């Protein structure tokens, strides 16, 4: 790929992602009522990994907007990398073009994909990623045990791991629904970075990677419990607060 083609691809990727992020912002914060229960207060420097539970196809946009709006609309470095199922997001040329422009890295679903891990290890030191270790969307909204892929990446890059919990997306975007719903209450919370230096110092094995993910997902689960315990402001008629 020559310099001109690479520059054009970077520009078109920026425009595509920023446009989609703005549309997602309208959906989350105008058409629905999204409350940031615990805002992200950490550094915006690179080598940052958000680890979250997974409820909808738009979870990555919600996390990015809640953490970095409005900078995520105007600065490319706030566009996160993510792993996407190749069976779905890279099933044909049109969908694959769109996925690549959204900084998706193809990975085989339900299996370990060493190529995706290596690709993410190359880009994460200078970027940000959103990782959903559960491997797929939760059908009942509960937090499930994660797979070790995020642990391999985190150990190799020494990434800062920030747990994130989201809730309400299943009501807004139910499985097999013909269209997204509006007027729903969505909640998100960011936790403190997960200390993993002791695990990073271990031998890079699958067991170590799983231990890193288990520690991160335990923090996600605790945050998710906090969200589930938060009073349903919509039911009380109150206006939920938002940082945006």
CORCOR-V372636 format. One record per residue. N is the residue number from 0. RES is the residue in three letters. SS is DSSP state (helix for helix, strand for strand, loop for the rest). OMEGA is omega in degrees with one decimal (none if undefined). Layout:
n res ss omega
N RES SS OMEGA
N RES SS OMEGA
//
This chain:
n res ss omega
0 UNK loop -178.7
1 UNK loop -175.6
2 UNK helix -178.5
3 UNK helix -179.9
4 UNK helix 179.6
5 UNK helix 178.8
6 UNK helix 178.8
7 UNK helix 179.8
8 UNK helix 178.5
9 UNK helix -179.9
10 UNK helix -179.2
11 UNK helix 176.1
12 UNK helix 179.0
13 UNK helix -179.1
14 UNK helix -179.6
15 UNK helix -177.1
16 UNK helix -179.8
17 UNK helix 178.3
18 UNK helix 178.5
19 UNK helix 178.7
20 UNK helix 179.0
21 UNK helix 177.8
22 UNK helix 178.0
23 UNK helix 177.8
24 UNK helix 177.5
25 UNK helix -179.0
26 UNK helix -175.6
27 UNK helix -168.0
28 UNK helix 175.9
29 UNK helix -177.2
30 UNK helix 172.6
31 UNK loop -178.8
32 UNK strand -176.9
33 UNK strand 178.8
34 UNK strand 174.6
35 UNK strand -174.5
36 UNK strand 175.0
37 UNK strand -177.2
38 UNK loop 174.9
39 UNK loop -176.9
40 UNK loop -177.2
41 UNK loop -179.5
42 UNK loop 175.4
43 UNK loop 177.5
44 UNK loop -175.5
45 UNK loop -174.4
46 UNK loop -177.2
47 UNK strand 179.8
48 UNK strand 170.7
49 UNK strand 177.9
50 UNK strand -171.0
51 UNK strand 164.8
52 UNK loop -168.6
53 UNK loop -178.6
54 UNK loop -176.5
55 UNK loop 177.3
56 UNK loop -176.7
57 UNK loop -176.7
58 UNK helix -178.5
59 UNK helix 177.8
60 UNK helix 179.8
61 UNK helix -179.1
62 UNK helix -179.2
63 UNK helix -178.7
64 UNK helix 180.0
65 UNK helix -178.2
66 UNK helix -166.3
67 UNK helix 178.4
68 UNK loop 1.9
69 UNK loop -175.4
70 UNK helix -178.2
71 UNK helix 178.9
72 UNK helix -169.8
73 UNK helix -176.8
74 UNK loop -172.6
75 UNK helix -175.6
76 UNK helix 175.9
77 UNK helix 174.2
78 UNK loop -173.4
79 UNK loop 168.9
80 UNK strand 177.0
81 UNK strand 176.8
82 UNK strand -178.0
83 UNK strand -178.5
84 UNK strand -178.5
85 UNK helix -179.1
86 UNK helix -178.5
87 UNK helix -172.3
88 UNK helix 178.6
89 UNK loop -175.7
90 UNK loop 176.4
91 UNK loop -172.8
92 UNK helix -177.6
93 UNK helix 179.6
94 UNK helix 179.5
95 UNK helix 176.9
96 UNK helix -179.5
97 UNK helix -178.4
98 UNK helix -180.0
99 UNK helix 178.9
100 UNK helix 175.3
101 UNK loop 177.5
102 UNK loop 174.7
103 UNK strand 176.7
104 UNK strand -176.2
105 UNK strand 176.2
106 UNK strand 177.5
107 UNK loop -178.7
108 UNK loop 173.6
109 UNK loop 176.9
110 UNK loop 173.7
111 UNK loop -178.7
112 UNK loop -176.9
113 UNK helix 179.4
114 UNK helix 178.1
115 UNK helix 177.8
116 UNK helix -179.9
117 UNK helix -179.9
118 UNK helix -179.8
119 UNK helix 177.3
120 UNK helix 179.0
121 UNK helix -172.8
122 UNK helix -173.6
123 UNK helix -179.4
124 UNK loop 177.9
125 UNK loop -175.3
126 UNK loop -178.3
127 UNK strand 174.7
128 UNK strand 170.0
129 UNK strand -175.5
130 UNK strand 176.2
131 UNK loop -172.4
132 UNK loop 179.3
133 UNK loop 176.4
134 UNK loop 178.7
135 UNK loop -179.5
136 UNK loop 176.6
137 UNK loop -178.0
138 UNK loop -179.0
139 UNK loop 177.4
140 UNK loop 179.4
141 UNK loop -179.5
142 UNK loop -178.3
143 UNK loop -179.5
144 UNK loop -179.2
145 UNK loop 176.1
146 UNK loop -168.5
147 UNK loop -174.9
148 UNK helix 179.5
149 UNK helix 178.7
150 UNK helix 176.0
151 UNK helix -178.1
152 UNK helix -177.9
153 UNK helix -178.7
154 UNK helix -178.5
155 UNK helix -175.9
156 UNK helix -174.2
157 UNK loop -177.8
158 UNK loop 169.4
159 UNK strand -177.6
160 UNK strand 179.4
161 UNK strand 179.6
162 UNK strand 178.8
163 UNK strand 174.2
164 UNK strand 177.9
165 UNK strand 177.0
166 UNK strand 179.9
167 UNK loop -177.0
168 UNK helix 178.0
169 UNK helix 176.7
170 UNK helix -179.1
171 UNK helix -178.7
172 UNK loop -177.8
173 UNK loop 174.7
174 UNK loop 173.0
175 UNK loop 176.0
176 UNK loop -177.8
177 UNK loop -179.9
178 UNK loop 175.5
179 UNK loop 177.1
180 UNK loop 178.8
181 UNK loop 178.8
182 UNK loop -178.5
183 UNK loop 175.8
184 UNK strand 178.6
185 UNK strand -179.0
186 UNK strand 179.1
187 UNK strand 178.5
188 UNK strand 175.7
189 UNK strand 178.0
190 UNK strand 175.0
191 UNK strand 177.8
192 UNK strand -178.8
193 UNK loop 179.7
194 UNK loop -177.0
195 UNK loop -177.5
196 UNK helix 179.9
197 UNK helix 178.7
198 UNK helix 177.5
199 UNK helix -177.3
200 UNK loop -179.8
201 UNK loop 174.4
202 UNK loop -177.5
203 UNK loop -179.8
204 UNK loop 176.5
205 UNK helix 179.4
206 UNK helix 177.5
207 UNK helix 178.9
208 UNK helix 179.3
209 UNK helix 179.0
210 UNK helix 177.4
211 UNK helix -179.9
212 UNK helix 179.6
213 UNK helix 179.1
214 UNK helix 179.6
215 UNK helix -178.3
216 UNK helix 173.6
217 UNK helix 176.8
218 UNK helix 176.9
219 UNK helix -179.2
220 UNK helix 178.1
221 UNK helix 177.3
222 UNK helix -179.5
223 UNK helix 175.4
224 UNK helix 176.7
225 UNK helix 179.0
226 UNK helix -179.3
227 UNK helix 179.6
228 UNK helix -179.9
229 UNK loop 179.3
230 UNK loop 178.6
231 UNK loop -174.6
232 UNK helix -178.9
233 UNK helix -178.8
234 UNK helix -179.5
235 UNK helix 179.4
236 UNK loop 178.5
237 UNK loop 177.0
238 UNK loop -179.5
239 UNK loop 179.0
240 UNK loop 178.3
241 UNK loop 178.5
242 UNK loop -175.1
243 UNK loop none
//
